[in-house]
Amino acid sequence: MITKTYKFKLEPTKEQKEKIEWTLDMCRWLYNSALEQRRIAWEKYGISLQGRQMSELPKLKKEFPEFKEVYSQVLQNVIKRLDLAFQSFFRRVKRGEKPGYPRYKGKGRYDSFTYPQAKAFKIEGKYLKLSKIGLVRIKLHRQIEGKIKTCTIRRKNGRYYACITCEVEQEQKPKTGKVVGVDLGVKHLVITSDGKFFPNHKYLKKSERKIKYLQRMVSRRKKGSNRRRKAVLLLAKEWERVANRRKDLAHKISRKLVDNYDLIAFEDLNIQGMVKNHHLAKSILDASWKTLIEFTSYKAEWAGKKVVLVDPRNTSQVCSECGEIVKKTLSERVHSCSCGYTADRDVNAARNILKKALQEVA
């Protein structure tokens, strides 16, 4: 069994929007209060309250009756989120990473709440029935498969979405017997070892002029005013549009790769290190290489296929035909070796990536 999440747009009425916003505010208040309680208990008494706060929720409802208007398991999920935040904090401390102590959530910084069991929500035709909120219109643009487990209501840039998680049986795609190495680039987003090129549409570059215009609009507005709030929302929606277009392209390319190949090899790139080059940083981030690798990986796992990440060292410099190192600058786009093999620089790199992957698998 695998877990799938379906994301659908909600179209709540004005009253339902108010209920959703009120629920988010109550969850945020509970999260911040529970975090404050843990901090004080540890600093003053050296006591960890992890695992204890869930049992205090019934008492909290007696003292603050407004919490009765929020579904009980939604409140329990807030405490679980805080538990997970502390578990991640302690894990980072043990590993010697930057700890990042759990933060208080400011207004507008707590954007979702979860119904952890299917009995609290139900899809009825074109509507999603949510406990304590009511029947909310939902745009079911695709059929839900599998056993429904949880539902998360999410707010993003003034819009509302339902993220429904299901358990689905793993679907085995028919084997093609083909393997491929993939080189990721800036001019072309994907170059395969068999000579296929997928273009990089550079969505940020296309939207940059509008983003700069909206950014200037935000900077001219008075802080705290309604006009500034509206300008910020317009800017956020434009950034979301760029991100959605990138994801759409990554989904399409990853689907083609998984459908056509049984083994897909990528370079294990240190993208954080690469973006320190200020000449290429914007182009690298606009290409969204990490997103493409992640999408291909989970699609391959669902289809019973394999993604391999290999060491990127010298993949562009080594001749894929004879193994000799042919030094090239970044501006040299053609690989030409003394053995007589000539090819596009990126195709040669993709072939080297595939060779390394096959060695690892063997």
N, C-alpha and C positions, 0 to 999 in steps of 0.2 A: 504494500500500500504506500502511496505517496500523498503528500499534502499539496493541494492547489488552493489559491486564493483568487476569487473573482471580484473585480472592482466595478461597481455600478453607480451611476450618478443618481442622486436623490433630488426630488423637486418638492420640498416641504412648503406648506403654507406659512403665512406670516406667524401664526400662533405656534406652529410646530417648530419654526426657526427659533422662536423665543424659548421654547422648552429645551431644544437641543443646546442652545447657548447657556441656558441656566444650568443644565446638567453638567456641561463642561466646566462652568465656574465652580459648582459644588465639588466636582472631582478634583479640581485644582486646589481648592481650599483644603480638602481632606489630605491631598498629597503633601502640601506645604506644612500642614499641622503635624502630620505623622513624621515628616522629616525633622521638624523642629523638636518634637518629643524625643526622637532617637538621639539627636545631637546633644540635648541637655542631659538625658539619662547617662550618656557615655562620658561627657565632660565632668559632670558633678559626682556621679556615683559609680562610674566604670561598668555600667550595666548595658548589655546589648538587648534591645527589644525585638530583634529579628524573630519572627514567628509568633510573637505575642499579641501584636496589635489587632490581628483579625478578630480575636475573641472580644475585643472592646467595642466593636461596631454596634451591637445591640444597645449598650449603655449610651453610646454617642447619639443614637436615634432618640432616646428618651430625653436627653438634655437639649438636643437640637431637632425638633420635630420636622424641620424642613428636609432633613435627609430621608424621611419616609417617602418623599416624592421621587426619590431616585431608586431604581431597582437594586435590591440588596446585593446581587452578584456583581453588578457594575462597581459598587463600592469595594467589594472584596478584591476585585481586579486591580483597583488603584493601589491597595496595599501590596499586592503581588508585584506590581510594577516597581514599587519602591524597593522590595526585596531583591528584585533582579538588578536594580541600579546599584545596590550595595554589594551584591555578589560580584558584579563586574568590577566595582571599585577595589574589592579585596583581591581579585584575581590579578588586576594590574599592579597592585602593590607587591604581590608575591613574585611577579615576573620582573620587577624592577623598572616597569614602564612609568610614564607620567600618570599619577593615580586618577586625578579628575574626580574629586568628591562630588556626590550627587548635589545638584543645584536646585534652588527654589524656582518654581515656575511663575514667571510674571504674567500679567494679563495678556491674553492672546498667545501665550507660549504653551498652553496645554490644549492640544488640538484633536484629541480622540478619546473615546471611551468604548469599552468592550463588553458585549454580552457573551460570557464564556460557555453558555449552554443553549442548545437549540430551543428549549422550551420557552425561552424569554422572547423569542422573535419567530415570525412565520411569514412566508411569502404567500400572499393571496392575490392571484392574478397580477394586476399592474401595481399592486401595493405591497409594502413591507410593514407588517404589524410589529411595532416595537413596544415592549412593556413600559408603561408610565408615559409614553409619548403619543402612541396612537398609530393610525394607518397613514403611512407616508408614501407618496407616489414614487415609484422606482422605475428607471429605464433599463429593462432587462434586454440588453442588446445581444445576449448569447444564452444558450441553454446551460443550466447548472447541472453538473454531473457529480455522482458520488454521494456520500453521506455528509450532510451539513453538520458542522461542528460549532463554529463560533461566528459572531458578527461584530465588526468594529465600525463604528460611525466616525468618520473623519471629516474635519473641516480644513479646507485649503483655499485660500484666496477668495473668500466669500462664497465658495461652493461647498456642497456637502456630498459625501460618497459613502456607500456601504461596501465594506470589504468582507466578503463571505468566504470563510475557510471550509474546505471540504476534504474528505479522505477519498481518494480515487485509486482504483487498481492500476498498477503500472502497465502502460501500453508498450508492447514490444514492436518496434518498427522493423520491417523486413530488411535483412542485411543486404548491402550493396557490394561488399567485397572491396570497396575503395578506401584508400587512406589519403590524407592531405596534410601538408604543412601550410601554415598561414603566417604571412608577414604583415604586420600592421604598420600603416604609414600615414602621412599627412596629405600628400597629393591624392593618392588612392587610399581609401580606408582599409581595404583588404586586398592582398595579392596572394594567390594560391600557388602551390608548387606545380600545378598543371596549367599555369598561365592565364588564370581568370583574374580579372580586375573588377573590383567593386568601388564605385566613386565615393569620394568624401564630399558631401554637399555643403559643408561649412556653414551650418545654420546660424551660428553666432555672428559670423561675418556678415551674413545677409540681414540680420536683425540689429546689427550694431548701431546703425544710424538712429533707428527708432528708440533703442534703449538709451542712447546718449541724450536724445531729446527729452525722454521721460525722466531721466535722472536730473537733468537741469530743472525740469518742472518741479520735482520734489524739493530740490535745494532752494528754490525761490519761495516756496510756501512757508508760512509761519508755523513753527513747531507747535503741535497740539491742536491745530485748526482742522476743521472738517475738510477743507480744500486739500491740505497736505495728506490727510488720511486717504482721500480719493486718489490722489496722485500716486501714493505708495502702492495702493491696490492695483492701479493700472500698470505700474512698473513690475510688480510681482507677477501679474498675469502674463506679461510679455516674456519674462524669464521662464515662466512655466511652459509657455508655448515653445520656446527654444528647446527646453528639456524634453518635452513630449515628442518633438520631431526627431530628436536624437534617438530616443528610446524606440520610436517606430522603425527607424532605419536599422537599429541594432536587432530588433525582433525579426525583421524580414531577412537580414543577412544570416543570422544565427539559424533560422528555420531552414534556409537553403543548404547550409553546411550540414546540419544534422540529418536532413532528408537524403543527402547525396553521398555522405561518407560515414564509415563505421568508426574511424579513428581520426580525430582532429587535433593537430599539434599547434600550440602557440608558444611564443617566447614568454618566459616568466620575467616580465619587465618591472623595473623599479621606477614606477611612474612618478612617485614623489620626488625622487632624485632627478629625474629628467626635466621636470617643470622648473627646476632651479636655473635652467638655461632660459633667460628672459627673452631671447630671440624666438624660441619655439614654444614657450609655455602656453600661450593662448591657443595656438594651433593644436597642441597635444591635448589640452583639456576639451577643446571643441570636438575632437575626434571621438572622445569617450571610449577609449580602448578597453578600460576595465569593465564598463557596462557590457560591451560586446562579449568579452570572455565569460562574464558571469551568466549572461543569457544563454550562450552556447553550452556552458557547463550544465546548467540545470535541465535544459532541453535534451541534452545527450543522456543525462542520467535517467530521465523519464522514458526515453526511447531505448534504453539498454545499450547505449553506445558509449564511447570513451573520449574524454578530452585529456590531453597530456601537456603539461607546461615544462619547457626545457630551458636550460641555461642559454641566455642570449649572446654569450661571449663569442666573438668572431664569426657570427652567422653571415654577416655581410662581406667579410674579407676572404673567407675560405672558398675555394673553387669547389662547387658541388660535384663536379665531374672527376677531378683528379686529387683533390684534397690539398692542393698547394695554396699558400696564402698570397693573395693579390691585394696589396694595399690600395685603398681608394679613399678620396676625400668625400665629404657628404654631398658635394656638388656633382660628383661623377655618378651618372645614373646607369651606365652600361658596364657590365662585368665582362672583361675580355682576358682570357688566360692563355699562357704559352702553349697549353695542350690543344688549343684550337676551339675550346668551348666559349661561345659568346652568347650572352643573354641579358635581359633586363636585370639590373642590380637586385631588385626586390624579389624577382622570381628565383634567382640564385639563392638568396637568403631563405626563401620559403622551402626550397629543396633541402638546404642544410638543416632547417628546423625539423623537417620530416625525418631526415636521417637520424638525428639525435633522438627523436621520439621513438623510432623503431628500435634503436639500440636499448633505450630504457625499458621498453615493453618486453624485449627479448630477454 
